[in-house]
Amino acid sequence: MKRITRRQMLAPMGLAAGSCVLSSCLSRNMATSPGKDPKTGFPWPYAELDPDVTAERAYGDCAKGHCMYGVFAAVVVQLADKHGEPYRGFPVDMMRYGAGGTGGSGSLCGALNGSAALFGLFARSEEQTKQFISELFLWYEQKELPVFVPRKPIVDVEVALSVSNSILCHASVSRWSATSGHKAFSQPRKERCRRLTADTARKTVEILNTGFTGEYTARMESTEEDKGCMSCHTKGSELSNTRGTMSCGNCHFSLAKDHPALTPGR
Amino acid sequence: MKRITRRQMLAPMGLAAGSCVLSSCLSRNMATSPGKDPKTGFPWPYAELDPDVTAERAYGDCAKGHCMYGVFAAVVVQLADKHGEPYRGFPVDMMRYGAGGTGGSGSLCGALNGSAALFGLFARSEEQTKQFISELFLWYEQKELPVFVPRKPIVDVEVALSVSNSILCHASVSRWSATSGHKAFSQPRKERCRRLTADTARKTVEILNTGFTGEYTARMESTEEDKGCMSCHTKGSELSNTRGTMSCGNCHFSLAKDHPALTPGR
C-alpha cells in the first residue's frame, strides 16, 4: 500500500486541528516557539500582524461578538486566514463570554481579557505573559482613549476621549459617561467601546510583534500614587494584606480617617 | 486507490483537533448541542461530570497552573480523558493567564474567569452564558468560602471561611486576610485559593449538569443594597451612568456627602 504523507492526508480535508503538532501545518515564515512542548504544541507560534489591519478587524469583530471576542478573533481568525491550523480550529465564539466585563458583570474590561488570553496562548512563559499583561493594562488605565477612527463608522459620531484610571469595565464606562455626557447604554457608548476594542487589539499586536524579538522593553509603569499604596499593602510589604497591580485611587478614593497621609489631596 | 475513512486517517495519529466536527469523535452518551453551528461545531457539547471528582481535580490543577487553569482544566481535560476530541486539542495551558486576577493584576478572580470561559464554550446562547455567569458570581460574592477539604492537603492547615463580597481577586484576598490574620502571599492564603478554586469548579459543574436539562433555575440574586444602587445607576435608570452586576458596597463604601441616603448605615 502506498504511503501517504501527513500533508497529503490533511490538505484535502481542511481539517480543524486545535493543537496541530505537525510541522507541515505551520507556515515557514512564522515565529518559532522556543520552549514549546512537543507533545501539546504549546505555546502556539505567533506570526507578525499589521496593527492597522488588526484594529479594523477588531472594530468589526466587536460588532459581531462584543469586546473580548473582538480582540481575540481579530488576531486568531486573521492568523487562521493566513496560516490555517492550529488557529482555524480554535472555538473563538467562546470568547463572547467576556462582554460587559464578563457576562455583563462589569469587572475586567472584555477587550483586556481577550488580549490577556492571547498573551496566554502565545507567550513563552508565565512570566512573559505577566509582563505583556502589565504593559497593556497600564497603557489602558493611563492613556486617553479611544483614538481609533474606523474607515466606515457604525455610529458616525464624535467620540470623546477619557482616561479610565481602571481596567474594570464599569469604572471605564462610568468615567467615559461622565466625560462625554452620554449614558452607559447609549449608541455613542457602544461606538466608544468598539473603538476602544480596536485600540486594544492594535496595542496587543504591537506588543506581540516586538515581544519575541529580544528588542522588547516595557514602557509603562504604575503611577507614583499607586506605588505608594503598594509599598505598604502588597507582596513583601509591612501589611501584605492584598495583591494586584490595578490602579488603587479610582475605587479607594476615600480612605479611612486614620489612614496615613501618603499623597497630597487624598 | 483504496479510499480510507476519516476515522482510519485520524486514529493512528492521535490527532489533536480543536474543533472536531466529525460525529465519530463524539461519544454517543454526550449531551447534544441544539443550536450548534454545523460548520464550526460550536457550542461544544457538554457531558455530565461528577462535582466531587471535579473539585478534587481542580484543587490539584490549581497547584499546577493556578486558579483559572485549575477550573478550566478540571473540566476540559476530564472531558478529554473520557471522550477525546474536541476537548483533547484545546490549548488549556493558555488559561494560566488568569492567575492572580489576570496576570497578577488582582481584577476578576481567576477561578471565576475559568468558569466563565467554560460557560462561553458550552452554553447554547449568549443569554444562557450570562445567566450561568450571574448565578456563579453571586454565589461567590455571598457565600462563606472555601468549604472544600482536600483528601490530601498540600498545606494541612485550618482554613478560615470568609464572605468575599466581591468577584475581584484582590478584594477577595484582602477580605480573607482580614478574617484569617494570614498575609496575602502566605502559604495558608495559597491553600485557601486552591480550595476556593475547587469550590468554584464544583459549583460550575453543578450549574452545567442542570443547565441543559430544562430543570435549571437561578437560585442567587443581588442583595437589596445592590438593587438599590442599580435602580439609579444602571440600564434603564435615571442616571444610567454605569453598567454591571458586581456588588457595589465593597468598593463604594464611602459615598459622597450629597449622595441620597438609600440604605441605613451607609
HADDOCK unambig.tbl for C-alpha pairs under 7 A between the chains (distance, minus, plus):
assign (segid A and resid 16 and name CA) (segid B and resid 17 and name CA) 5.84 0.50 0.50
assign (segid A and resid 16 and name CA) (segid B and resid 18 and name CA) 6.36 0.50 0.50
assign (segid A and resid 16 and name CA) (segid B and resid 19 and name CA) 5.67 0.50 0.50
assign (segid A and resid 16 and name CA) (segid B and resid 20 and name CA) 6.18 0.50 0.50
assign (segid A and resid 17 and name CA) (segid B and resid 16 and name CA) 5.81 0.50 0.50
assign (segid A and resid 17 and name CA) (segid B and resid 17 and name CA) 3.59 0.50 0.50
assign (segid A and resid 17 and name CA) (segid B and resid 18 and name CA) 4.81 0.50 0.50
assign (segid A and resid 17 and name CA) (segid B and resid 19 and name CA) 6.49 0.50 0.50
assign (segid A and resid 18 and name CA) (segid B and resid 16 and name CA) 6.15 0.50 0.50
assign (segid A and resid 18 and name CA) (segid B and resid 17 and name CA) 4.57 0.50 0.50
assign (segid A and resid 18 and name CA) (segid B and resid 18 and name CA) 2.93 0.50 0.50
assign (segid A and resid 18 and name CA) (segid B and resid 19 and name CA) 6.17 0.50 0.50
assign (segid A and resid 18 and name CA) (segid B and resid 89 and name CA) 4.79 0.50 0.50
assign (segid A and resid 18 and name CA) (segid B and resid 90 and name CA) 5.79 0.50 0.50
assign (segid A and resid 19 and name CA) (segid B and resid 16 and name CA) 5.39 0.50 0.50
assign (segid A and resid 19 and name CA) (segid B and resid 17 and name CA) 6.27 0.50 0.50
assign (segid A and resid 19 and name CA) (segid B and resid 18 and name CA) 6.17 0.50 0.50
assign (segid A and resid 19 and name CA) (segid B and resid 89 and name CA) 5.06 0.50 0.50
assign (segid A and resid 19 and name CA) (segid B and resid 90 and name CA) 6.62 0.50 0.50
assign (segid A and resid 19 and name CA) (segid B and resid 91 and name CA) 6.49 0.50 0.50
assign (segid A and resid 20 and name CA) (segid B and resid 16 and name CA) 6.10 0.50 0.50
assign (segid A and resid 42 and name CA) (segid B and resid 91 and name CA) 6.83 0.50 0.50
assign (segid A and resid 89 and name CA) (segid B and resid 17 and name CA) 6.94 0.50 0.50
assign (segid A and resid 89 and name CA) (segid B and resid 18 and name CA) 4.79 0.50 0.50
assign (segid A and resid 89 and name CA) (segid B and resid 19 and name CA) 4.82 0.50 0.50
assign (segid A and resid 90 and name CA) (segid B and resid 18 and name CA) 5.70 0.50 0.50
assign (segid A and resid 90 and name CA) (segid B and resid 19 and name CA) 6.36 0.50 0.50
assign (segid A and resid 91 and name CA) (segid B and resid 19 and name CA) 6.40 0.50 0.50
assign (segid A and resid 91 and name CA) (segid B and resid 42 and name CA) 6.84 0.50 0.50
assign (segid A and resid 94 and name CA) (segid B and resid 117 and name CA) 6.75 0.50 0.50
assign (segid A and resid 94 and name CA) (segid B and resid 120 and name CA) 4.37 0.50 0.50
assign (segid A and resid 94 and name CA) (segid B and resid 121 and name CA) 4.57 0.50 0.50
assign (segid A and resid 95 and name CA) (segid B and resid 120 and name CA) 6.40 0.50 0.50
assign (segid A and resid 96 and name CA) (segid B and resid 120 and name CA) 6.59 0.50 0.50
assign (segid A and resid 97 and name CA) (segid B and resid 116 and name CA) 6.54 0.50 0.50
assign (segid A and resid 97 and name CA) (segid B and resid 117 and name CA) 6.50 0.50 0.50
assign (segid A and resid 97 and name CA) (segid B and resid 120 and name CA) 4.97 0.50 0.50
assign (segid A and resid 97 and name CA) (segid B and resid 129 and name CA) 6.58 0.50 0.50
assign (segid A and resid 103 and name CA) (segid B and resid 129 and name CA) 6.88 0.50 0.50
assign (segid A and resid 103 and name CA) (segid B and resid 130 and name CA) 4.63 0.50 0.50
assign (segid A and resid 103 and name CA) (segid B and resid 133 and name CA) 6.02 0.50 0.50
assign (segid A and resid 104 and name CA) (segid B and resid 130 and name CA) 6.96 0.50 0.50
assign (segid A and resid 104 and name CA) (segid B and resid 244 and name CA) 5.43 0.50 0.50
assign (segid A and resid 104 and name CA) (segid B and resid 245 and name CA) 6.88 0.50 0.50
assign (segid A and resid 105 and name CA) (segid B and resid 244 and name CA) 4.28 0.50 0.50
assign (segid A and resid 105 and name CA) (segid B and resid 245 and name CA) 4.55 0.50 0.50
assign (segid A and resid 105 and name CA) (segid B and resid 246 and name CA) 5.56 0.50 0.50
assign (segid A and resid 106 and name CA) (segid B and resid 243 and name CA) 6.02 0.50 0.50
assign (segid A and resid 106 and name CA) (segid B and resid 244 and name CA) 3.98 0.50 0.50
assign (segid A and resid 106 and name CA) (segid B and resid 245 and name CA) 6.43 0.50 0.50
assign (segid A and resid 106 and name CA) (segid B and resid 246 and name CA) 6.53 0.50 0.50
assign (segid A and resid 107 and name CA) (segid B and resid 108 and name CA) 6.22 0.50 0.50
assign (segid A and resid 108 and name CA) (segid B and resid 107 and name CA) 6.22 0.50 0.50
assign (segid A and resid 108 and name CA) (segid B and resid 108 and name CA) 5.89 0.50 0.50
assign (segid A and resid 116 and name CA) (segid B and resid 97 and name CA) 6.52 0.50 0.50
assign (segid A and resid 117 and name CA) (segid B and resid 94 and name CA) 6.76 0.50 0.50
assign (segid A and resid 117 and name CA) (segid B and resid 97 and name CA) 6.49 0.50 0.50
assign (segid A and resid 120 and name CA) (segid B and resid 94 and name CA) 4.38 0.50 0.50
assign (segid A and resid 120 and name CA) (segid B and resid 95 and name CA) 6.40 0.50 0.50
assign (segid A and resid 120 and name CA) (segid B and resid 96 and name CA) 6.61 0.50 0.50
assign (segid A and resid 120 and name CA) (segid B and resid 97 and name CA) 4.95 0.50 0.50
assign (segid A and resid 121 and name CA) (segid B and resid 94 and name CA) 4.56 0.50 0.50
assign (segid A and resid 129 and name CA) (segid B and resid 97 and name CA) 6.57 0.50 0.50
assign (segid A and resid 129 and name CA) (segid B and resid 103 and name CA) 6.87 0.50 0.50
assign (segid A and resid 130 and name CA) (segid B and resid 103 and name CA) 4.63 0.50 0.50
assign (segid A and resid 130 and name CA) (segid B and resid 104 and name CA) 6.95 0.50 0.50
assign (segid A and resid 133 and name CA) (segid B and resid 103 and name CA) 6.01 0.50 0.50
assign (segid A and resid 170 and name CA) (segid B and resid 242 and name CA) 5.62 0.50 0.50
assign (segid A and resid 170 and name CA) (segid B and resid 243 and name CA) 5.31 0.50 0.50
assign (segid A and resid 170 and name CA) (segid B and resid 244 and name CA) 6.08 0.50 0.50
assign (segid A and resid 173 and name CA) (segid B and resid 242 and name CA) 6.09 0.50 0.50
assign (segid A and resid 174 and name CA) (segid B and resid 241 and name CA) 5.52 0.50 0.50
assign (segid A and resid 174 and name CA) (segid B and resid 242 and name CA) 4.90 0.50 0.50
assign (segid A and resid 177 and name CA) (segid B and resid 241 and name CA) 6.03 0.50 0.50
assign (segid A and resid 183 and name CA) (segid B and resid 240 and name CA) 5.49 0.50 0.50
assign (segid A and resid 183 and name CA) (segid B and resid 241 and name CA) 5.43 0.50 0.50
assign (segid A and resid 184 and name CA) (segid B and resid 240 and name CA) 5.63 0.50 0.50
assign (segid A and resid 184 and name CA) (segid B and resid 241 and name CA) 5.04 0.50 0.50
assign (segid A and resid 184 and name CA) (segid B and resid 242 and name CA) 5.30 0.50 0.50
assign (segid A and resid 184 and name CA) (segid B and resid 243 and name CA) 6.55 0.50 0.50
assign (segid A and resid 185 and name CA) (segid B and resid 235 and name CA) 6.35 0.50 0.50
assign (segid A and resid 235 and name CA) (segid B and resid 185 and name CA) 6.36 0.50 0.50
assign (segid A and resid 240 and name CA) (segid B and resid 183 and name CA) 5.50 0.50 0.50
assign (segid A and resid 240 and name CA) (segid B and resid 184 and name CA) 5.64 0.50 0.50
assign (segid A and resid 241 and name CA) (segid B and resid 174 and name CA) 5.52 0.50 0.50
assign (segid A and resid 241 and name CA) (segid B and resid 177 and name CA) 6.03 0.50 0.50
assign (segid A and resid 241 and name CA) (segid B and resid 183 and name CA) 5.43 0.50 0.50
assign (segid A and resid 241 and name CA) (segid B and resid 184 and name CA) 5.04 0.50 0.50
assign (segid A and resid 242 and name CA) (segid B and resid 170 and name CA) 5.62 0.50 0.50
assign (segid A and resid 242 and name CA) (segid B and resid 173 and name CA) 6.09 0.50 0.50
assign (segid A and resid 242 and name CA) (segid B and resid 174 and name CA) 4.90 0.50 0.50
assign (segid A and resid 242 and name CA) (segid B and resid 184 and name CA) 5.29 0.50 0.50
assign (segid A and resid 243 and name CA) (segid B and resid 106 and name CA) 6.04 0.50 0.50
assign (segid A and resid 243 and name CA) (segid B and resid 170 and name CA) 5.31 0.50 0.50
assign (segid A and resid 243 and name CA) (segid B and resid 184 and name CA) 6.53 0.50 0.50
assign (segid A and resid 244 and name CA) (segid B and resid 104 and name CA) 5.46 0.50 0.50
assign (segid A and resid 244 and name CA) (segid B and resid 105 and name CA) 4.28 0.50 0.50
assign (segid A and resid 244 and name CA) (segid B and resid 106 and name CA) 4.00 0.50 0.50
assign (segid A and resid 244 and name CA) (segid B and resid 170 and name CA) 6.08 0.50 0.50
assign (segid A and resid 245 and name CA) (segid B and resid 104 and name CA) 6.88 0.50 0.50
assign (segid A and resid 245 and name CA) (segid B and resid 105 and name CA) 4.54 0.50 0.50
assign (segid A and resid 245 and name CA) (segid B and resid 106 and name CA) 6.42 0.50 0.50
assign (segid A and resid 246 and name CA) (segid B and resid 105 and name CA) 5.55 0.50 0.50
assign (segid A and resid 246 and name CA) (segid B and resid 106 and name CA) 6.53 0.50 0.50
assign (segid A and resid 251 and name CA) (segid B and resid 251 and name CA) 5.87 0.50 0.50
assign (segid A and resid 251 and name CA) (segid B and resid 252 and name CA) 6.95 0.50 0.50
assign (segid A and resid 252 and name CA) (segid B and resid 251 and name CA) 6.94 0.50 0.50
assign (segid A and resid 254 and name CA) (segid B and resid 254 and name CA) 6.51 0.50 0.50
